[in-house]
Amino acid sequence: MSGNKHRFYLLAALLFVIAGFSPAAVAQPGNAAGRGIFSGKVVDTRTGQALSGASVYFPDIKKGAIADRQGLFTTPPINNGVYLVEVSYQGHAAIVENISINGNTRKDFSLQERIVENQAVTITGVSTAMRVKQSPQPVDILKREELQRISATNAIDALAHSVPGVSALSTGPAISKPFIRGLGYNRVITINDGIRQEGQQWGDEHGIEIDDYSIQRIEVLKGPASLLYGSDAMAGVINIITQKPANEGQISGSIGSEYQSNNGLRGFYGNMGGTKNGLSWNAYGSYKAAHDYQNKYDGYVFNSKFHQQNFGGMLGYGGSWGYTHVLVSYFDQQPGMVEGERDESGRFMKPVAGGDTVATSGDFKSIRSYVPYQHVQHFKVSTDNVFNLGKNNLDVTLGFQRNQRREYGNAEAATSPDAWFDLKTLTYAAKLQLPAKTNWKFTFGASGMYQTNDNRAEEVLIPDYAVTDIGIFGFTQYHLRRLSFSGGLRFDNRHINSNDMIVDQEEKFTAFTRDFANVSGSAGISYELNSRLQVKANLARGFRAPSLAELASNGAHEGTIRYEVGDKSLHSETSIQADAGLEWNTPHLSLEGNVFYNRINDFIFYRKLLNQAGSDSTIFDPESGNTLTVFQFNQQDAVLYGAELIVDIHPHPMDWLHIKNNFGYTIGRFDQAIDGSRNIPNIPAARLVSELTINVLPKGKLIRNLYLTGESDYTFRQSRAFTGFNTETVTGDYWLVNLALGADLHKGENKLATLQFALTNLGDVAYQNHLDRLKYTAVNPVTGRQGVFGMGRNFNVKLNIPLNFTWN
């Protein structure tokens, strides 16, 4: 791999140098004359009172302003043109509309009090920012304020709690993988600040390497998104935004902490950023640690502990030519891996040198992981650029990531990794946005990546390899009065070069190359029948090339307690998905419904292998001393279909009362039965989340925006398990009740802090989620129950202190 390594770093350096010199090459000397300042006032519609702190933001150019105590705002200079602006304020309905800047421009805004947000802007799955209502595909948005109200141990669990159709495949509190409508792994692309996150997504126990405390906003696009994001976006996109420039002349940020009683989780974070005269910067850091969690069936679950520390920042500069941002982040996490082994009396066993011993109270309460555990380090540097080329805009993003994942499983050598994946990825994307003409917008672009993976320890699951991706696309958006249309076409090519490998004088992997090429596309419309009712429809073709794990695995996967075997003859998955939806909004009720039907050819899945006697194939792993079940990857045509429903009741004039209900349901079926089962593995159970929230004191002197929430979280029985080859078992239903209380603490108009409390799983219910991999750990010899159960009753408290200064 030495040749690939040198070519990798040379290409990365060359692309970053080109990006760094691009502003000078494209700067237009006359652009400064064609600029203007956008200003105005934001007030409450009913009272006429100034809304101090209201946000005025242009997402396409990442510029904005905050209204002062008189409700007045003034943006930094903006090039002449037409831009989408979002004006928002807590407890009020946002205004989203196009603004024409032609020199200095003024416009006032009047916002109506409303608990339910019916207007929002999305940047996911589109070439330029647009109203969520105009997107033909369903898009859900969670802002930082909403995420902070959710009690969870990682960002994906919080997302799965709030967005119907999104679920989490989990391996303990620290590790969760996103699934969208029953599809996960490499079928979901996670975008972080414009760069696709690459960190061994194929693994069950490989979570996303993003600091959840730094997240400002999450957008979820459900459905094939290969058009703009290429292969691997068959299920959809999760777009996580952590870096957002401060407003002109301001330095702002926050510090905060949280505590959870069940596993002693303690978290601390801080961030700060500023913008002045085109220069912008941001920095953040966090620390989080937890000991083993507990429930009423298992007591403390041994080795469910974790600790992590993260930091990052951004430095940018903008002018009439556009802007350039350079972002850096570093994620470092050590999660324990639960095996569930117990002695004859049901006590958890701790692996130590020379044998196993019974885990003690001190072992449970320690945050230091025992074997098996992982050490994950993810470094990322990227540059996000927009260059003005006359009336056209050129967007360029470049990113370099290095993901090092060490797995420790041998108690005799606890500090030496058994497996060590060293993944390096260079991603790039360029989009040329043409000026809008007669309601049409056109964008053309290219994107792709170059990726290498090296094994640096004795245990090897996948071979060393190099992957080259490149794709070109064209995308268009059309808007006329109540009708919006968007769609386009894309062509992708992926080249895989997998190396051979000799282990213990035997050939473990044979060298091979594969090429995968395909076309993807989508077309959809959104139409406002009237001011209250809107309908949407979208048809999309997606595809996904098989991952290296699916093609060439041959080894023990310690984190999943199985031996995996790949298949080099696998084909690309291709899909045709139809989506339809409607939104209905009245002063008392908001309703959103979406249905989908997804036909997938050559769906890739893993299944257990049977031996000649009809029993599970097993193999003894001398490194860990465990006997592992053998799984192999296979293909079969399949179909997935389902629905999501959101019903929001906010009776007027009782604006203080808010009742929200989320329901998601997905069914996945193979065309032909596999060992007697037609059900696709890893399909989440149907789920209904209902919450009643009381909001009071919106203008209190000391306490503002006080809320009290009672929540019912019911997960239905999942009887549609993939029982072929004993791969999955049926999972029972369960009902969790949660409570939350929070408020802003004020001194006059100045917010001093936000304080929030939550009590989750009030009834201390013992439950197992169908997508929780701990469900399949060892059997308790005393109770006969397989696996361990989820977290019991938990008290959570969060404190956030905002920091705001004027940059003189």
N, C-alpha and C positions, 0 to 999 in steps of 0.2 A: 504493500500500500504506500510505499515511500514516494513513488512517482505521483500517485493521486494526491498525496498530502502536499507535495510541493506545488502542483498545479492548482490545488484548492486555494492555498494562501496567496499565490500570485494573482489568481483571478479576483479574489476578494479585495486585495490591495488595489488592483487596477480599477475596479468598479467604484470603490470609495473615492479614489483620486479624481475620477471623471465627475462624480457627483459634487465633489468639493469645488471644482472649477466651473461648474455649470452656471452659477449665477452671473459671473462676469461675462460669460459667453452670450447669455441671452438677455441681459439687462437692456432695457430700452431707454435711451437718454431722455426722450420726451414724455415718458410715462408720468413723471411727477406732476406735470401740468394737468393731467387728466385724473385728478383725485379730489376727494371731498370728505368732509367730516359729517357723520350721521349723528343727529342729536334729537332730543325730544323730552317728553315727560310721560311717566307711567302713573296712573291713578286708579283707584277703585271705582267701578262703574256706579255702584249704588250710593256711596257716600262722597265721592269726589276726592277722598283723602289720598295724599301722595303715598305711593308704595315704595318706601325706602328699602333698598336691597333687591329690587326687581332686577332680573337678568335680561340683557339684550345681547343675543349671540348669533353670529354668522358662522355656521358650522363648516361651510366650504372653505373659508379663508382663516378659520380659527381666530377670529377677532370678536371683541364684544365690549360691553361696558356694564357697570352696575349703577343703578339709580341711587342718588344721594338722598339726604333726609327730606329734600323738597320734591323727590321723585324725578329729578332731572338727570339725564345721562348724556354723555358725549363719547363717541368712539374715537380711536386713533384714525388717521387718514386711510381711506379706502379707495382703490382704483374705481373709476367710473364703470358702471355695469349694472346688471340685474342680479340680485342675490336673495336667497331664502333666509329670512330672519325668524328667530324664535324668541318671543317675549314671555317670560314666565315669572311666577311668584307663588310661594307656598300657599296652598289653600285656595288658589284661583285657577281658572281655566286659562291655559296658555293661548297665545295668538301666534299663528304661523302663517306668514304671507311673503310674497315676493316684493322686494323694495328696489326701486331704481335709483342708483346713486349717480348724480350728475352735478358735480361740484358739491358744495356744502348743502346738505339735505336735512330737513326737519320733519318729524312726524311724531304725534302724540299717540299714546295707547291707553285704552281703558279696559281693565280686566275685571271679569265677573267672578264673584266668590263661587267656588265649586270644589267639592271634595274629589270628584272623579275627573281624571285628566283625559279628555277626548281629543286633544291635539298634541302631536309630538312630531319630531323630526328624526328620520333615520338616515344613516350613511351606509348601511349594510345591504349589499346586493344591488346597489345602484351606482351609477357613475358620478352623479352629483347629489347633494342632499335633497331629500324630498319629504313631504308630509307622509306619515305612516299610512294615513287613509288612502293615499294615492298608490301605495305599493300593492301590486296584485298578489304577492305572496304574504302570508301572515308573518308579522314582525312584532315581537314583544320587547319592551324596554323596561329595565330596572335601573333607577337612579340610585346614587349613593345613599340618599336619605332613606329609601325603601330597603336597601340591603342592610343598613344599620339596625333596622327594626327586627330583623330576622335572627333568631338564635341558631347558629350552626358553627361547625368547626372548620369548614372550608367553603370556598365560593360556589362550587358546583352543587353542593348540598343545599345552599341557600337558593340557588337558581331553580333547582328541581322542586323546592318547596313552593315556589311562587308562580312558575310558568307551566300551565297545562301542556302536556305533550313532551316535556323535558323531564328526564329522570337521571339517576346517578347509579352507576355500577361502582360499588364501594368495596374497599378492603380495609376496614377500620376507619377511625375518625379522620385521619390525615389524607387518605387516598380516595378520590372519587373521580370517575370518568364520565363525561357527559354523553347521554344518549338522547336522540331526538326522534320521536315517533318510532321507537323500537330499534333504531340503528345507531351504532356507536363505533368505537375504535377509529380506524382511518377513514370512516365514512363521515365523520364530523370534523370540520376544520375549526380550530380555535385561533382567532386573530387577536393579537395583543399590540395595540398602538400601531396598526397598519401592517404588522409582520405576522405571518402564520407561525404559530408556535410548534416547534419540532422537538419532541422528547420521547421517542419510542412509544408512540400512541397505540401500537399494536398490542401492548401488554395489558393484561387485566389489572395488574397491581401498579400500573404506571399512571399517576395522576398528572394534572397540569401544573407547571412550575411557575405560578404567578402569585405574587403577594396579594392576598385578598384584602388586606387593609388599605392598599394603595388604589383600589378600584374606584373610579368615579362614575362609571356607567357601563352597563352591559346591554347589548342588543342581540336578540336571538332571531335568526331567520330560519323558519321551518320549511323544509322542502329542498329539492335539488338546487345547488348553487354553483354547479360546475362552470357555468357561463363566465363568471367573473373570477372564480377562484381555482378552476381547474380540477383535475382528478383529486379525489378524497373529500369533495364537498357534496357527495351524493345525498346525505341526510339533511345537511344544512350547515349553518355557520353560527358560531358563538363569538361575537365581537366584543372584546374586553378593552375598555379605554381607561388607562391609568394616568396618562399625562395630558393635562389641559392647561394651556398658558393662562396666567393671571390676566386680569384686565389692566389696561394702560394706566401707568402711574401708581399701581397698587402692588403691595407685597402681602400675600395672603397664604394661609395654611391652617393646620390644626395639629393638636396633640391629643392623644386619648389612650384609653386602656379598657380592658374587659376582663371579667372573671366568670368562670363556670364552676359550679360546685361539684358536679358529678365526677369529673375527671381532673379537677383542680386546674383547669386551663387558665393560664394567665397570659395576656397579650398586651403589648405596648407598641405604639406607633407615633410617628411624627412626620409631617411634610410641610414644605414651605416653597413658595415660588413668587416670582415677580416679573413685571413687564414695564419697560420704559424706552421710548424712542426706538422702537423696533427690536430691542434686545430683550429676550425672555429666558428665564431659567426656572428650574424646579429641582428639588431634592427630597427624598423620602427614605425612611428606614423603619424596620419593625422587628419585633421578636415575639415568638409565640411558643409555648411549651405546655404539655399536659401529661399527667401520669395515666395509668390505666383507668378506663371507664368501668362502670359497674351497672348491674341489673339484678333483679330479684331471683333469677334462675341461676346465674353463673357467679354472683358476687363480683369481685373485680376480675376483669378479663385480662389475663396475663399477656403482656407485651403489646397492648393496644396503645401504648404511649408514643409520643413524638415530640420533637422540638425543631424549630426552624428560625432562621434569621435572614433578612432580605434588605437590600438597599438598591437605590437607583436614582437617576436624575436625567435632566434634559437641559440642553443649551441651544438657543435658537436666535436667529436674526432675520428680520423681515424689512422689506422696503417696497418701492414701486415695482421692482422686478419680480416680487413674490416672497417666498420665505424658505428657510432651511432650518430644520430641527435635527439635532443629534441626540439620541437617547441611549442610555446605558442602564442595565439592570443586572443584578446578581441574586440568585435564589439558592439557598442552602438548607436542606431538610434531611432529618434522620428519623424515619418512621420505623417502629417495630412491626413485625409481621406475625400475626396470630396463627398458631397451629392448633391450639385447643387440646393438646395432649394432657391427660390426667392420670392419676394413679387409681388404684382400685376403690379408694374412698371418694373419688371425684375431685381431688385437689389438683390444681394446675401444676405441671412439671416445668422446671427451668433447666434448659440444657447447660451443662458446665463441663469443663475438661475432666475426662475420666468417667463420665456418665451423667445421668439426670438427677436432680434433686427437687424437692417440693418448694414451690415459690412461697415466699414469706410476705408479710405485710410491708416490710421495707422494700421488697422487690416491686410490689404493686404501686407504691407511692413514689418510686424513683422516676425521673423523666429520661434517664439513660436507657436506651433500648438494649435488649439482649438478643443474642442470635436466635432466629434469623432476623436480620434487619437490613435496611437500605441506607445508603448515603447518596443523596442526589444533589448535584451542583449544576446550575444552569446559568451560563453567562451569555448576555446578549448585548450587541451594539447595533444600532440602526440609524438611518437617516431618512427623514420624511421631508420632501421638497415639493414646492409648487412654483413653477416658473411661468411668467407672463410673456407669451410670444405674440405681441400685437394683440389681436382679438382672441387668440387661442390661449389655452392653458395646458401646460405639460406637468403632470404629476409623476414624480419618480420616488420610489421607495427602495431602499437597499437594506439588507439585514444580515448579520453574521451571528450564529448561535453555536455554542458548544455545550452539549449536554453530557455530563459524566454521571453514570448510574452504577454504583458499586453495590453488590449484593453479598452479604456476609451470612454464612450458614453453618460454619464449622466451629463448634465450641472449643476444639483443640487449638485452633488458630483464629481466635475471635477478631483479631485486628487485621487479618489478611483477607482481602475480598476473594470469594469463590468465582464470581462473575463480575466483569467490568466492561460496560458498554461505553465507548467514546464516540459520540455522534457529533459531527460538524456539518452545519447547513448554511449555505449562502442562498438567500432568497432575493429576488429582484422583481420589480413591476414598473411599467411605464404606461401612462394613459394620456392620450392627446384629446382634449376636450375642445370641440369646435363651437363657435358661437351659435347661440340659439337662433333659429330662423323659422318664422311662421309656426310657432308653437312646438317645433321639433328640436331636440338636442341629440347630437351624435358624439360618440366616444369610440376611439379605436386604441388598442393597446396590446401589450405583450407582458407575460409574467411567467415565472418558473423558478427553479432552484437547482443547485448542485449540492449533493449530499454524500458524505462518506461516513462509514461506520467501522471502527476498529475494536477488536477484542483484546483486552489487556490483562486477562487472568486465565487460569487454567480451564475453568468450566466455560464451555462455549455452546450457546443455543442457536445462534444464527451466524452465518459466515461474514467475514469482512466483505464490504461491497462499496460500490459507487453508483449513484443514481443521478441522471441528468433529466430535468423536466424543462420543457418550453411549450408555451401556448400563445396563440394570437386570437384576438376576438374583436368583434364589433358590437356596440350596444347603442340602443336608441331609446329615448323617452319622449312621449308626446302628451301634451296637456291642453285641453280646450274646454273651458267652462267646467262642466261636471265630469267629463270623460278624461281618464288617464290611461295611457298605454305604455308598456315597456317590454323590451325583449331584445334578442340578438342571437348570434352564433359564435362558436369558438371551436378551434382545432387544437388538440394537444398531442404531444409525443413524449413518451417516457422511455429512456434507455437504461437498462440495469446491467451492471457488470459485477458478477459475484465471483469471488476468489475461491480457489481450492484451499484445503487445510488438512494437514496431517497431525493427528493426535495419537500419542502412544503407538507410533509406527503404523497406524491405520488411517486410511483416508476417511475423514469424517464428513467433509464437504467436497464435492466436485465443482470445478469452475463451470460457469455457464453465463450466457448473455441472453437477455430477452428485450424485445421492443414492443411497446403497447402504444397504439395510436387510436384516437377516436374523436368524434364530433359531439358536442353538446350544444344545447340551445334552450331557449324559453320564450314564451309569448304570453302576455296576460293583460287584463284590463281591470280597471276599477271605475265604477260609475255611481255617482250620487243621484239616486232617484229623486230625493228631495232633501231638505235640510236635516232630516232625521234618519233617513234610511240610505244605506250604501251597500252595494254588492260588488263582489270580486270573483275573478276566475283566472286560473293560470294553468298552463300546460308546459311541462319541462322534461327535457331528456338529460339524464346525468350518467356518469360512468365513473368507475374506480378501477385502477390497475391493482392487482394483488400486491400485498406488502412482502418484504423479504421473509418475514416470519411465516407467512402463509405458503411461500414458494419453497423455502429451504430450511425450515427449522429441523434440528436433529439434536435434541439434548434435553436435560432436566431443567424445567422452569420452576425453580425453588419457590418463588413467590406464589405460584398457583398450585403447588404440590402436584405436578403432573409432568409427564414426559411428552414432548411435542414433536410431531413429524410433519414436514411440509410436503408439497406436491408441486414439482417444477412445471407441470403441464396445465396449471390453472389458467383460465381465461379471465379477461376483464369482466367485471360486473357492469351491466347496463340497465338503465331504468327509464320508464315513462311514468310520470306522476301527474295526476290531475288534482288541482285544489279548487275549492269553491268556498266562499264565505260571505257573511253579511254582518253589518253593524247597524244597530238601531239605538238611537239616543233620544231620550225625552228628559224633561226636568226631574222626573221621578225614577226613571229606569234606564239602564244601559245594558244592551245585550250584544254579545259578539259570539258568533258560531263559525266554525271551520270544519270542513270534512275533506278527506283526502283518500286517494286510491293510488297505490304505488306498485307497479308491476316491475319485478327485478328478474332479469335473466342471469343465470350463472351466479346466484347468491353463494358467497363463500362462508362456511361455518366450520367449526371443529366438532368432532364427535369421538366418543370412546371407541377403541378397537376391541373386538372380541377375539379370543383365542379359539383354537379348534374345538375346545370343550364347551364353547358358548359363554364363557365367563370373561370378565374384563381382562384385557392384556395388561400385564404389569412388568416392571423392570426394576431391579435393585440398583439404587444409586449409592456407590461406595463412599462418595464424598460426604453425604448427609446421613447415611445409614438408613434412609427411608426407602420403602417400596412404593414406587410411583405408578399411577395409572397412565397408560399410553393413549394419547389423543392424536388424531390425524385430521388435517384440513381436507374439506370436500366441497363440492358444488352441487347446487340443485336450483331449478327455477322456483320462484316464490312470489307471493303477493302480500302486501301489507295494506291495511285500510283502517280508518278510525275517525275520531272526531274530538274536537276540543270545544268547550262551551264556557263562557264567562257571563254570569248574570250579576249585575251590580245594582243594588236598590239604594237610592238616596232620596227619600221622600221630601219634597218641598212643601212647607217651609221648614221642616225639621232637618236643616242642613247639618246639624250636629250628629245625625245618625247615618251610619254607612254599613250596609250588609253586602258582602261580596262572596260569590260562590264560583269556584274553579273546578271544572271536571275534564279529565282527559282519559281517552280509551283507545287502545291500539290492539289490533289482531294481526298476527303474522302466521301465514300458512305456506307450507311447501306444496308444490303441485302433486307430488307423489309421496306417499308415506315412507319414512325412513325407520326401519325396525319397528314398524307399527305406529309411529307418531308423525303427524303432519305439522306439528307446531314448531315454529322457529324458536331457537333458544334466545334467552335474554330479552323477552318481551315483557315490559313492566305490567303490573296489574293496574286495573282501572283505579282511579283515585278521585275523591271528592273532598275539597278543602273549602270550608265555609267559615267566614269570620264576621263578627259583629263588632264594629268600632264606634265608640262615642268620642267625639272631638269637641272640646270646649276651650274657652279662654283664648280665642285667637288674638286678642289685643290686651292681654293682661299686663299689669305693670311689672310684677316680679316673675310670674309663671305664665308662659304662653304656649299655645298649641298643645295643651294637655290631651292625651289620648288614653283610652282604656280599651283593650281588645280581648275578646274571648274567641277562641278558634277551635273548630272541630275538624280533625284531619283523619278521614276514614279511607283506608286502603282495602279494596275488595280482595276476595280470594282469587288467586291465580291458579285456575285448574287447567289452563292451556299450556302446560309445561312441555318442553321437549324431552319426553321420557325415553326416546330411542337410546339404546345402549346405556340406559340408566344415567344419562347425562344430567338431567334436571329432575327435581321432585316438585310436586304440587306445594304451594305455599298458602297458608291460611290467611284470613282477613284479620285486621286489627284496627282499633279506634284510639286515637290519641287526642287528648284535650290540652290546650295550651292557653296561657294567659300572658298579657303584656301590658305594661304601663310606662309612659314616658312623657317628657315635657322639655321645653326650652326654658332656660333660666335667663332672665333679662335684668338689665339695669337701664331703664328708659328704653331707647331704641337700640341699645347695644346688647347683642346676644353674648352672654357670658359662657354658657355651656349647654349641652344637651345631655340629659340623664335618662337612661332607659333600663327597665327591669323586665325580665321574662321568666316564666315558669313553664317549662315544657314537659310533656308526658306527666301531667298532673296525677293520673291514676297509677303511675309506676307500672305500666303495662309491659310485659315481656313479649317481644315481637321479633319476627324475622322478615325482612324485605326480600322480595323475590330476586332482586338484583344485588343482594348483599352476599359476597363470596364467602364470608365467614359462616354462612349457613352450611357450608359443606366441609368445615373442619372436623376434627375427630369427634367421635361419639362419647358422651358422658357415660361411663360404665355404671353409674349409680342410677341415673334417671332414664337412660336409654335414648335421650334426646341427642340428635346429631347437631354439631355446630354450636356456635354461641349466639347470643341474642343481642338486640340493639340496646342503645343507651337507655337507662331508666330515668327516673325523675331528675330534673336538672334545673337549677336556678342560675340565671345569667344576669349580670349587670354590666352596662357599658357607659362610659363617660367620654364625651368628645368636647374639646375646648377649641373654638375657632380663634384664629389669630389674623388680624387685619391691620395693615400699616399703610401710610402714604409714602410713596417713593419720591422724595424731593430731589 
